[in-house]
């Protein structure tokens, strides 16, 4: 993989991480906690695991 391809993939993953994090943080607390079983305050941890493994 070239340096350009690596940089591009890194930036794509970062953008995806930020998108997922924002979406989780934007969930109404009632929906997140009661229906999905997640705490919006854990958005960083959840998004990181979802994108980076």
Residue pairs with C-beta under 8 A, 6 or more apart in sequence:
1 9
13 51
13 52
16 51
17 47
17 48
17 51
17 52
18 47
20 46
20 47
20 50
20 51
21 43
21 44
21 46
21 47
24 32
24 38
24 40
24 42
24 43
24 46
24 47
25 40
25 43
27 36
27 38
27 40
29 40
32 38
32 39
32 40
33 39
38 46
